[in-house]
Amino acid sequence: MIIIGVDYHPSDQYIAFTDTETGECGEQQLNHSDGEAEKFYWELTQRRASRRVGSPLLRRRANR
């Protein structure tokens, strides 16, 4: 499973990720204007990897 934490901003997003199967982990800044963020998530879909994405924004909305 790939676990991704997201700090979303209107122009970009910062992510930290870890793959629980391979141990791979890292951080990235993904821009929205050049399609970098969309490409990142599209590639995850193509890999058919099990994934979980979390964001502080999602947590705040869930607690309302």
ABEGO torsion letter per residue (X at the ends): XBBBBBBBBAABBBBBBBBAAAGBBEBBBBBAAAGAAAAAAAAAAAAGBBBBBBBAAAAAAAAX
